[in-house]
Amino acid sequence: MKLSILMPVYNEEERIADALKQALAVDYPCEIELVVVDDGSRDGTGEILGRADDARLRVITHQRNAGKGAAIKTAVDNAEGDYMVILDADLEYDPQDIPKLLDPVLDGRATVVYGNRTFGSHSAYSFWYVMGNKGVTMAANVLFNSYIGDLETCFKLMPVELYRSLDVRSRGFGMEAEVTGKLLRRRIRPYEVPISYRARGREEGKKITWKDGVEALWILGRERTRRRPLGAPTR
């Protein structure tokens, strides 16, 4: 199996070098590629990416910022792996956790795996950030009669072709809710494994806001009222 690690990047000149180093230093149990999409960065991110040298790394550049969802779509369209996982470049997530997400897939227990930030072993910058995440996750569980622990997690591992079939349209952070809503609508329940998490604050470049939470609720409601596509996979 080959794993495509997809990294959307926007104005992360202070972190991108470390993010690449950490992602490529992991002892993965399978072949990997790291597909980085520079989503119209206006700082020195592009120059740093241009100096990176690793055969497993590919860099794609958006001329203008289009949002996280759009960057992930570009990465997925160019992915050559069988499976994919999203890894943000902000150092909030530890790529050393990715092999733990792969374990249930490699031993046949799961097809879709989420990394669950239990918010027990973590550092979070805001009480309201954690409560907002829990609120959006609860809404998904109520709407779809499911029991997932962390809808907004960046670590979503699944087959590349499954993600492509979801036809995710959200260009910003709403893609997290759209992906989960479309999976749950197909009766695909993600398998969850606990991961570590270190949140950064606004002064460090945190980009998600309360407006993204409102958008997530709207997207979940929209997906709940849609019919499941005919012939859609349910595994």
N, C-alpha and C positions, 0 to 999 in steps of 0.2 A: 504494500500500500504506500502511496505517496501522499503526504500532507502538504497542503498549501496554507501557509500562514499569511494572512492578509492584514496589512498595516496601513490604515489611513493616517495621513500626517498633514497637519496644518499649523504653521508657525511654531515649530518645536525645536528651534536651533539649540536650546539649552539641554535638551534631553535626547534628541534623535540618535546621537552617536552611542550613548549608553544603551538606548533601546535596541539598536541593531546588535551591539555587542552581546547583550544579555540574550536576545532571541537566538542568535547563532551559536552561543556557547552551550546550549542545552544538549544533553545526551538523549536524543530522540530514539524511540524504538523502531523508527521507519525512516525512509527517505523523506526529505522536506525541501520546500522552496519557500523563500520569503519574498512576497510580492508587495512592494511599497508603492502607494499612490500619494504623491505630493499634491495635495489638493489646493493648488494656487498659493502656496506660502509666499509671504512678502518679506520674510526675514532671511537669515542665512541657511535655512533648512536645505534648499536646493543645492547649494555649494557643498555642504557636508555630505549629502547623498551622492553627489557626483564624485567625491573622493573615496567612497566606500568600495571595497574590492573583495568580493566573495562570489564564487561560482554559483552559490545557491540563491543569490540576491538578484532581483530584477526591480528596476525603478521605472515607474510611469508617472508622467507629469500632467496635471490639469493646468491649463493656462489661467483659469479663473477659479476661485473658490466656489464649489458647488454643494458642499455639505457632506457629512459622513456617509449617508446612504448612497449618494452618487459616487463617492470614492470607493465604497465597498463594491458597488455594481461594476465599476471599471476593473477592480481587482479580480472579481469573480469571472468576468468575461475573459480575462487573460490567464486565469489559473489553469495549471496543467496537472494538478493533483487529483486524486480520487476523493479525498476529504478536504475540508477547509475548516479553519478556525480564525476568528478575528482577534487581533492583538493590537490594542491602541499603543501609541508611541509615548504616552504620558507617564509611564513607569508606575502607574497605579496597580497594574496586574503583573504578576511574576510569571514569566514564561516557563519557569521550572515546574509550574503546575500543569502545563500542557500534557506531559506524559500521563498524568493521572486521568485526564479527560479521554485519552486514547485507550486506556486499559479496558473499559467496558466494551469498546468497539472491537478491539483486537481479540477479545475472548468471546465475542458473540452475544454479549448481554444487551447491547443497545446499538441503535443507529444514530440517534441524536443525543448529544450530551451537553449539558449546561454546567458551567462552573458557578457554584452557589456561594456568594459572599454571605456567610452566615451573620456577618456583623457582630461576631463574637470575638474572633481573632482578627482584629483589623484596627485601622485608625480612620475615622470618618471626620470630615471637616465640619459637618453641620448636622444637628439633630433633625432639622426639617428635611435635609437631603435623604436621610435614612427613612424617615417617616413617609416621605413622598414616594420613595422606591417601594416601601411595603404597601402603601395605598394602591399604587398602580398594579402591583402583583396581586393583591387581594381582589381587585376589580376583575382581572383576567380569570382568576380562580372561580369567582362567582359566575361570571358570564359563560364560562366554558365548562363548569363543573369539573375543574381540575385541581391539582394540589402541587403547584410548583413554588419554589421558595424565592426565586430571584429573576424576575422577568427582564430587568434592565441590564443584566450582566453582559459584559463585553464578550466573555468566553462562551461562544455558541459553536459547537463542533458538529458538523453534519456532512453528508455527501455533497460534493460540488453540484451534481446534477439536481439534487433535491432543492438546494437553494435557488438554482436557476429557475426551477419549475414554479417557485413561489411568486415570481414576477414582482419583486419588491419595488414599489414606486416612490416611497418616501425618500426624499433627498437629504434630510437632516437626521437628528436623533430619533425621530419617529420610526425609523426603520427597525429599532429594537422591538417596539410594540407590534409593528406590522409582521415581522418575522414570526414572533411568538403567536400572535393571533391567527395567522394562516396555518401554522403547524397545529395548533389546538383545534382549529376548524376542521382539519383533516383527521382529527383524532390521533395525532402523533403527540405522545407525551414524552417530553425530554427526560432523560435519565440525568440526575444531578449528583455532582461530587463537590465536596467542600474545597474552597480555594482561599488563599490569603488575599488581602486587599489593603492598599494604602492610598487613601484619597488625598488629593491635593486641594488647596483652597483657591479662592478667586484670585488672590494675589500671585498665585503660582500658575495661573492660566486656566483654571476650571471653566469650562464653556457651557455646560448644561444648566438650564434655569427652570423655574417653576412653569414657564410657558411650555416647555417640552413635556412636562408632566400632564398638563391639560391636553396637549395634542395627543399624547399616548392614550389617554382615556377615550378621546374621540375616535381614534383609530381602532381601538379594541371594540368599541360599540359598533363601528362600521363593519368590522370583520365578522362580528357575531351574527349580524343580520343577513350576511351573504350566504348563499348556498355553497355547499362543498362542491368543487369542480368535479365533473364527471371524469372518471378514470384517474383521479388524483391518488397518489400512493398513500397508504395508511399504515406505514410501518415506522 
